Amino acid sequence: MDKFIFIFDLDGTLIESKNSIISSFNEVFLKNKLKPTTNIEFTKLANFGSKFFIKKKFPNLKEKEIIKINNQFQNTYKINCTKKIKLKKGAKYFLKKYKAKANFYIATNKPKFSSIKILKFFGIKSYFNDVYSGSNKNFKKPYGNKLREKISNFKKKNKVIVIGDSEADEKLAKINNIEFALIKNGYAKKNLKKFKKKYLFENFFELSKILLNDY
């Protein structure tokens, strides 16, 4: 094998972004005289995109209204995406440690513009070979055909590991028959014990030690 390929999720995995997203949603909801969301409600409906979230939260809204509010959210979040966020513990250490023997990619359903802005904000964009974003449905997790094609090519010569925090990341690993590392305290809805994963870790210092012992 040539190298390791690490495919990282972004929200809940590399970054703590919940407060930033909720704040942007509520700014738009209040502007449209709609009920704000809460931490608990947002977590239940996260991972499927902003339009899905709006539709589920406000089932009586017409499609035209949902599109308008979603566009407002996207524009607001572009401005706010680096506010109230944190890099997960040990993330930069992990990237520095494994860069010599691994290639890093982002696979996120977050808009690409915001994803790159966040990576630049934390000074880690240069570590990543590419960002695959759900802005393009062909790269949307877990079933995007272009994303699956990329992973299939990676697997020919490399060991590929998905690093994520939720059911979408677990499914991405499962359907592509690759290993899954699950970080705690992300957007997972089911009990962590029920995930099909090779690794379960608290932070990236811990994951680094686990991989060092394994390989």
C-alpha positions as CSV (number, residue, x, y, z in Angstrom):
1,M,0.0,0.0,0.0
2,D,1.2,3.5,-0.8
3,K,-0.3,5.7,2.0
4,F,-3.1,6.0,4.5
5,I,-6.1,8.1,3.3
6,F,-8.0,9.8,6.1
7,I,-11.5,11.1,5.1
8,F,-12.6,13.5,7.8
9,D,-16.1,14.8,8.5
10,L,-16.1,18.5,9.5
11,D,-19.0,19.4,11.9
12,G,-18.8,17.5,15.2
13,T,-15.6,15.8,14.1
14,L,-12.8,18.3,13.4
15,I,-14.8,21.3,14.7
16,E,-17.3,22.2,17.4
17,S,-19.7,24.2,15.2
18,K,-23.2,23.7,16.8
19,N,-23.4,27.2,18.4
20,S,-22.4,28.9,15.2
21,I,-25.1,27.1,13.1
22,I,-27.8,27.5,15.7
23,S,-27.1,31.2,16.1
24,S,-27.3,31.7,12.3
25,F,-30.6,29.7,12.0
26,N,-32.2,31.7,14.8
27,E,-31.1,35.0,13.3
28,V,-33.0,34.1,10.2
29,F,-36.0,32.5,12.0
30,L,-36.5,35.6,14.1
31,K,-36.3,37.8,11.0
32,N,-39.1,35.7,9.5
33,K,-41.1,35.7,12.8
34,L,-40.6,32.0,13.3
35,K,-39.9,30.1,16.5
36,P,-36.1,29.8,17.3
37,T,-34.5,26.4,17.5
38,T,-32.9,24.9,20.5
39,N,-29.7,22.8,21.0
40,I,-31.7,19.6,21.6
41,E,-34.0,20.2,18.5
42,F,-31.1,21.1,16.3
43,T,-29.1,18.0,17.3
44,K,-32.0,15.7,16.5
45,L,-32.4,17.1,12.9
46,A,-28.8,17.8,12.1
47,N,-26.7,16.1,9.4
48,F,-29.2,16.2,6.6
49,G,-28.7,19.8,5.4
50,S,-30.2,23.1,6.2
51,K,-33.2,22.8,3.9
52,F,-34.1,19.5,5.4
53,F,-33.9,21.0,8.9
54,I,-36.1,23.9,8.0
55,K,-38.7,21.7,6.3
56,K,-38.8,19.3,9.3
57,K,-39.0,22.2,11.9
58,F,-41.7,24.0,10.0
59,P,-43.8,21.4,8.1
60,N,-46.5,23.9,7.3
61,L,-44.3,26.2,5.3
62,K,-44.6,26.1,1.5
63,E,-41.7,25.1,-0.6
64,K,-41.2,28.6,-1.9
65,E,-40.9,29.9,1.7
66,I,-38.5,27.1,2.7
67,I,-36.2,27.9,-0.2
68,K,-36.3,31.6,0.7
69,I,-35.4,31.0,4.4
70,N,-32.8,28.5,3.4
71,N,-31.1,31.0,1.1
72,Q,-31.2,33.5,3.9
73,F,-29.6,31.0,6.3
74,Q,-26.9,30.2,3.8
75,N,-26.0,33.8,3.3
76,T,-26.0,34.5,7.0
77,Y,-23.9,31.4,7.8
78,K,-21.3,32.4,5.2
79,I,-20.7,35.5,7.4
80,N,-21.0,33.7,10.8
81,C,-19.4,30.3,10.1
82,T,-16.2,31.1,11.9
83,K,-17.9,32.6,15.0
84,K,-18.5,30.6,18.1
85,I,-16.5,27.6,16.8
86,K,-13.6,25.5,18.2
87,L,-11.2,23.1,16.8
88,K,-11.5,19.6,18.4
89,K,-8.8,18.8,20.9
90,G,-5.6,17.4,19.3
91,A,-6.8,17.9,15.7
92,K,-3.9,20.0,14.6
93,Y,-1.4,17.7,16.4
94,F,-2.9,14.7,14.5
95,L,-2.7,16.4,11.1
96,K,0.9,17.4,11.7
97,K,1.9,13.9,13.0
98,Y,0.4,11.9,10.2
99,K,0.8,14.2,7.2
100,A,4.1,12.6,6.1
101,K,2.5,9.2,5.8
102,A,-1.1,10.1,5.0
103,N,-3.3,12.1,2.7
104,F,-6.2,14.0,4.2
105,Y,-9.6,14.8,2.7
106,I,-12.8,16.4,3.9
107,A,-16.2,14.8,3.2
108,T,-18.9,17.1,4.5
109,N,-22.5,18.0,3.6
110,K,-21.7,21.5,4.6
111,P,-21.4,24.1,1.8
112,K,-17.9,24.2,0.3
113,F,-17.4,27.9,0.7
114,S,-18.0,27.8,4.5
115,S,-16.0,24.6,4.8
116,I,-12.9,26.2,3.2
117,K,-13.4,29.4,5.2
118,I,-13.3,27.4,8.4
119,L,-10.2,25.4,7.5
120,K,-8.4,28.7,6.6
121,F,-9.6,30.3,9.9
122,F,-7.9,27.5,11.9
123,G,-4.9,27.5,9.6
124,I,-5.3,23.9,8.6
125,K,-6.5,24.1,5.0
126,S,-3.0,23.3,3.6
127,Y,-3.1,19.8,5.2
128,F,-6.0,18.7,3.0
129,N,-5.8,17.5,-0.5
130,D,-9.4,18.3,-1.3
131,V,-12.8,19.2,0.2
132,Y,-15.8,17.1,-1.0
133,S,-18.9,19.0,-0.2
134,G,-22.6,18.2,-0.2
135,S,-23.1,21.4,-2.1
136,N,-22.7,19.1,-5.1
137,K,-25.2,16.2,-4.7
138,N,-22.8,13.9,-6.4
139,F,-20.5,14.3,-3.3
140,K,-23.2,14.3,-0.7
141,K,-22.7,11.7,2.1
142,P,-23.3,8.8,2.2
143,Y,-24.4,7.9,-1.3
144,G,-23.0,10.5,-3.6
145,N,-21.8,8.7,-6.7
146,K,-18.7,10.8,-7.3
147,L,-17.7,10.5,-3.6
148,R,-18.0,6.7,-3.9
149,E,-16.0,6.8,-7.1
150,K,-13.2,8.7,-5.3
151,I,-13.1,6.3,-2.4
152,S,-13.0,3.3,-4.8
153,N,-9.9,4.8,-6.5
154,F,-8.3,5.5,-3.1
155,K,-8.8,1.9,-2.1
156,K,-6.8,0.5,-5.0
157,K,-3.5,1.4,-3.4
158,N,-4.2,2.9,0.0
159,K,-5.7,2.0,3.4
160,V,-8.8,4.3,3.7
161,I,-10.3,5.3,7.1
162,V,-13.4,7.5,7.6
163,I,-13.2,9.7,10.7
164,G,-16.6,11.0,11.7
165,D,-19.2,11.5,14.4
166,S,-22.5,10.4,13.1
167,E,-24.7,7.8,11.3
168,A,-24.0,9.4,7.9
169,D,-20.2,8.8,8.4
170,E,-20.8,5.3,9.6
171,K,-22.9,4.5,6.5
172,L,-20.3,6.1,4.3
173,A,-17.7,3.7,5.6
174,K,-20.0,0.7,5.5
175,I,-21.2,1.0,1.9
176,N,-17.6,1.5,0.8
177,N,-16.3,-1.3,2.9
178,I,-13.7,0.8,4.7
179,E,-12.8,1.3,8.4
180,F,-14.6,3.8,10.5
181,A,-13.2,5.8,13.5
182,L,-16.0,7.4,15.6
183,I,-15.4,10.4,17.7
184,K,-17.5,10.9,20.9
185,N,-19.6,14.0,21.6
186,G,-20.6,14.7,18.0
187,Y,-23.9,14.6,16.2
188,A,-24.6,10.9,16.7
189,K,-28.3,10.1,17.6
190,K,-28.0,6.5,18.5
191,N,-26.0,4.9,21.3
192,L,-22.3,4.9,20.5
193,K,-22.2,1.2,21.4
194,K,-24.5,0.4,18.4
195,F,-22.2,1.9,15.8
196,K,-20.2,-0.4,13.6
197,K,-16.7,1.1,14.1
198,K,-13.1,0.0,14.4
199,Y,-12.1,2.8,16.7
200,L,-13.9,4.9,19.3
201,F,-12.1,7.9,20.6
202,E,-12.5,11.0,22.8
203,N,-10.0,13.4,21.0
204,F,-7.3,13.3,18.4
205,F,-4.5,12.8,20.9
206,E,-6.2,9.5,21.8
207,L,-6.8,8.5,18.2
208,S,-3.1,9.1,17.4
209,K,-2.1,6.8,20.2
210,I,-4.6,4.1,19.0
211,L,-3.3,4.2,15.4
212,L,0.3,4.2,16.6
213,N,-0.3,1.0,18.5
214,D,-2.3,-0.6,15.6
215,Y,0.1,0.3,12.8
